[in-house]
Amino acid sequence: MKRKLIFSLGMALLFASCSEAQQQQQSTDSSNQVAATQPASPVNINQDQALPMLQDTNVVVIDVRTPGEVQSGYIEGADLFINLNGGSFEAEIAKLDKSKSYLVYCRSGGRSTTAANIMTQNGFTQVYNLNGGISSWSGPKH
């Protein structure tokens, strides 16, 4: 009789622990699915973090200021000039390679934050925003 009771208790404990482990796995799987559907967030970086990125061939530097602002100077190494407020920003970024990394900047950081968010909402996963924009940049300019 004691053996049957101990066996029954053992089986009940085993069943309970298996059930709990299965629930935890389902919860983890569900959390991973939610995370996979959320767009990546842009990363805000400073000049010290941005400087080495200018040498990386996998990083594309995008100036999102107006053409008039660009004429007054831009960060040396800028690859693209896509005016955020020009009306075709989303169409222009749609042509870009989403597997690359993108460093985005503007005059002071406001427009580039908006641009970086638009990019991540459009499937870009490696987007960096230069805090303070070109106004806080003391690195090489053209």
ZADOKE-596590 format. One record per residue: residue number from 1; residue in one letter; x, z, y of N, C-alpha, C in turn. Coordinates in steps of 0.2 Angstrom, whole numbers, plus 2048, in hexadecimal, padded with zeros to 3 digits. Atoms other than C-alpha are relative to their C-alpha. Layout:
N
nr,rest,n.x,n.z,n.y,ca.x,ca.z,ca.y,c.x,c.z,c.y
NUM,a,X,Z,Y,X,Z,Y,X,Z,Y
...
//
This chain:
142
nr,rest,n.x,n.z,n.y,ca.x,ca.z,ca.y,c.x,c.z,c.y
1,m,804,800,7FA,800,800,800,804,800,806
2,k,7FC,7FF,7FA,80E,805,80C,803,7F9,801
3,r,7FC,807,800,817,7F4,808,7FB,7FB,804
4,k,805,805,7FD,807,7EA,80D,7FF,802,807
5,l,801,7FE,7F9,805,7F4,81D,806,7FE,804
6,i,7FA,802,7FC,817,7F1,822,801,7F9,800
7,f,7FF,807,800,817,7DF,81D,7FB,7FD,805
8,s,805,802,7FB,807,7DD,827,802,801,807
9,l,7FE,7FF,7FA,80E,7E5,836,806,7FC,802
10,g,7FA,804,7FF,81E,7DB,835,7FE,7F9,801
11,m,803,806,7FF,814,7CB,834,7FC,7FF,807
12,a,804,800,7F9,809,7D0,843,805,800,806
13,l,7FB,801,7FB,819,7D3,84D,803,7FA,800
14,l,7FD,807,800,821,7C3,848,7FB,7FB,803
15,f,805,805,7FD,811,7B9,84C,800,801,808
16,a,800,7FF,7F9,810,7C2,85D,806,7FE,804
17,s,7FA,802,7FC,822,7BF,862,801,7F8,800
18,c,800,808,801,820,7AC,85C,7FB,7FE,806
19,s,805,802,7FB,811,7AB,867,802,800,807
20,e,7FD,7FF,7F9,819,7B2,876,806,7FB,802
21,a,7FB,805,7FF,828,7A7,874,7FD,7F9,802
22,q,803,806,7FF,81D,798,873,7FD,800,807
23,q,803,800,7F9,813,79D,883,806,800,805
24,q,7FA,800,7FB,824,7A0,88C,802,7F8,801
25,q,7FD,807,800,82A,78E,887,7FB,7FC,804
26,q,805,804,7FC,819,787,88D,800,801,807
27,s,7FF,7FF,7F9,81B,78F,89D,806,7FD,804
28,t,7FA,803,7FE,82D,789,89F,7FF,7F9,801
29,d,802,808,800,827,777,89B,7FC,7FE,806
30,s,805,801,7FB,819,778,8A7,804,801,807
31,s,7FC,800,7FA,825,77E,8B5,805,7FA,801
32,n,7FC,806,800,831,770,8B1,7FD,7FA,802
33,q,804,806,7FE,824,763,8B3,7FE,800,807
34,v,802,7FF,7F9,81E,76A,8C4,806,7FE,804
35,a,7FA,801,7FC,830,76A,8CA,802,7F9,800
36,a,7FE,807,800,833,758,8C4,7FB,7FC,804
37,t,804,804,7FC,824,752,8CE,801,801,807
38,q,7FE,7FF,7F9,82A,75A,8DE,806,7FC,802
39,p,7FA,804,7FE,835,74F,8E9,806,805,801
40,a,7FA,7FC,7FE,847,755,8EC,800,802,807
41,s,7FF,7FE,7F9,84B,75E,8FC,806,7FE,803
42,p,7F9,802,7FD,858,758,908,804,806,801
43,v,7FB,7FA,7FF,867,763,90A,803,800,807
44,n,7FD,800,7F9,86C,768,91C,807,802,7FF
45,i,7F9,7FE,800,87F,768,91E,803,800,807
46,n,7FD,800,7FA,88B,76A,92C,806,7FB,800
47,q,7FA,805,7FF,89A,760,932,805,801,7FB
48,d,7FA,7FF,805,8A7,768,926,7FE,7FD,7FA
49,q,802,803,807,89C,763,917,7FF,7F9,801
50,a,801,807,800,898,752,91E,807,7FC,800
51,l,7FA,804,7FF,8AA,74C,922,803,7FD,7F9
52,p,7FE,803,806,8AF,74A,910,7FC,7FB,7FD
53,m,805,804,803,89F,741,90C,801,7F9,803
54,l,7FF,806,7FC,8A5,733,919,805,7FC,7FC
55,q,7FB,804,804,8B3,72E,90C,7FD,7FE,7F9
56,d,803,801,807,8A7,72E,8FD,7FC,7F9,800
57,t,803,806,800,8A2,71C,8F9,7F9,800,7FD
58,n,807,800,802,892,722,8F1,7FB,803,805
59,v,804,7FD,7FB,88C,72A,901,7FF,7FB,805
60,v,802,805,7FA,883,71F,90E,7FE,804,806
61,v,801,7FC,7FA,883,726,91F,7FB,7FC,805
62,i,805,803,7FC,873,722,929,7FF,803,807
63,d,801,7FD,7F9,871,724,93C,7F9,7FE,801
64,v,807,802,7FF,85E,725,940,7FE,800,807
65,r,801,800,7F9,860,725,953,7FE,7F9,802
66,t,802,806,7FD,85A,717,95F,806,7FC,801
67,p,7FA,804,7FE,865,708,962,804,802,806
68,g,7FD,7FE,7FA,868,70E,973,805,806,7FF
69,e,7FC,7FA,801,86E,71F,96D,807,7FE,7FC
70,v,7FB,802,804,879,716,960,806,7FD,804
71,q,7FB,803,7FB,882,70C,96E,804,805,803
72,s,7FC,7FB,7FC,888,71C,976,805,803,7FB
73,g,7FB,7FE,805,892,71F,966,7FC,803,7F9
74,y,803,7FE,807,88F,723,953,806,803,7FC
75,i,7FB,7FD,804,898,72D,946,804,7FA,7FC
76,e,7FC,805,803,8A6,723,93F,7FF,800,7F8
77,g,802,800,807,8A1,71E,92D,7F9,7FF,7FF
78,a,807,801,800,88F,71B,931,7FF,7F9,7FD
79,d,801,806,804,889,70E,925,7FA,7FC,802
80,l,806,803,7FE,877,70A,92B,7FD,804,806
81,f,803,7FE,7FA,86E,70C,93B,7F8,7FE,7FF
82,i,807,801,801,85B,70E,938,7FC,805,804
83,n,803,7FC,7FC,851,714,946,7FA,803,7FD
84,l,806,7FD,803,845,721,940,7F9,7FE,803
85,n,806,802,7FC,839,71D,94E,7FE,7F9,801
86,g,801,808,7FF,83A,70A,94D,7FB,7FD,7FC
87,g,806,803,803,82B,708,942,801,7FD,7F9
88,s,7FF,803,807,834,701,932,804,805,7FC
89,f,7FC,7FC,804,83D,710,92C,7FF,800,7F8
90,e,802,7FF,808,834,712,91B,801,7F9,7FD
91,a,7FF,807,803,835,6FF,918,808,7FF,7FF
92,e,7F9,800,800,848,700,91C,803,804,7FA
93,i,7FD,7FC,806,84C,70E,910,7FD,7FE,7F9
94,a,803,803,806,841,706,903,805,7FB,7FC
95,k,7FB,805,803,84F,6F9,901,807,804,7FD
96,l,7F9,7FC,801,85D,707,8FE,800,802,7F9
97,d,7FF,7FE,807,864,70C,8ED,7FF,808,800
98,k,802,7F9,801,85C,71D,8E8,805,804,7FC
99,s,7FB,7FD,804,86B,721,8DD,806,803,804
100,k,7FA,7FE,7FB,877,723,8EC,7FE,807,804
101,s,801,7FA,7FC,879,732,8F7,800,7FE,807
102,y,801,802,7F9,873,731,909,801,806,805
103,l,7FF,7FB,7FA,87A,73B,919,7FC,7FD,806
104,v,804,802,7FA,86D,739,927,802,804,806
105,y,7FF,7FC,7FA,870,73E,939,7FD,7FC,806
106,c,802,802,7FA,869,73C,94A,803,803,806
107,r,7FD,7FD,7FB,86C,743,95B,801,807,7FF
108,s,800,7F9,800,868,755,958,7FE,803,7F9
109,g,802,7FD,807,861,757,946,7F9,7FF,7FF
110,g,808,800,801,84E,755,949,7FE,7FA,7FD
111,r,802,806,803,84C,743,945,803,7FF,7F9
112,s,7FD,801,806,858,743,937,7FD,805,7FB
113,t,803,7FC,805,84F,752,92F,7F9,7FC,7FE
114,t,806,804,801,83F,747,930,802,7FB,7FB
115,a,7FE,806,804,848,738,929,802,802,7F9
116,a,7FE,7FE,806,850,742,91B,7FA,802,7FB
117,n,806,7FE,804,83F,749,916,7FC,7FA,7FE
118,i,803,806,802,837,738,916,804,7FD,7FA
119,m,7FC,803,805,845,732,90B,7FF,804,7F9
120,t,801,7FC,806,843,740,8FE,7F9,7FF,7FD
121,q,807,801,802,830,73D,8FE,7FF,7F9,7FD
122,n,800,807,802,834,72B,8FA,805,7FF,7FA
123,g,7FD,800,807,83E,72F,8EA,808,801,801
124,f,7F9,7FF,800,850,732,8F1,801,807,7FE
125,t,7FF,7F9,802,858,741,8E9,806,803,803
126,q,7F9,7FD,7FD,869,743,8F2,800,7FE,807
127,v,800,801,7F9,865,744,904,803,806,804
128,y,7FD,7FB,7FC,86F,74E,911,7FF,7FF,807
129,n,801,800,7F9,86B,752,922,805,803,804
130,l,7FB,7FD,7FC,878,755,92F,7FD,805,806
131,n,802,7FB,7FB,874,765,939,803,7FF,806
132,g,7FE,801,7FA,875,763,94B,801,7F9,802
133,g,7FF,807,7FF,877,750,94A,807,7FE,803
134,i,7FA,803,7FC,884,746,954,802,805,806
135,s,7FF,7FB,7FA,882,753,962,805,805,7FE
136,s,7FB,7FA,802,88C,760,958,806,7FD,7FC
137,w,7FA,803,804,898,754,950,806,7FF,804
138,s,7FA,801,7FD,8AA,755,955,805,7FC,7FC
139,g,7FC,804,805,8B0,74A,947,801,7F9,803
140,p,7FF,807,7FE,8B5,737,949,7FA,7FD,802
141,k,806,804,7FE,8A9,72D,953,803,7F9,802
142,h,7FF,807,7FE,8A8,71A,957,7FC,7FF,806
//
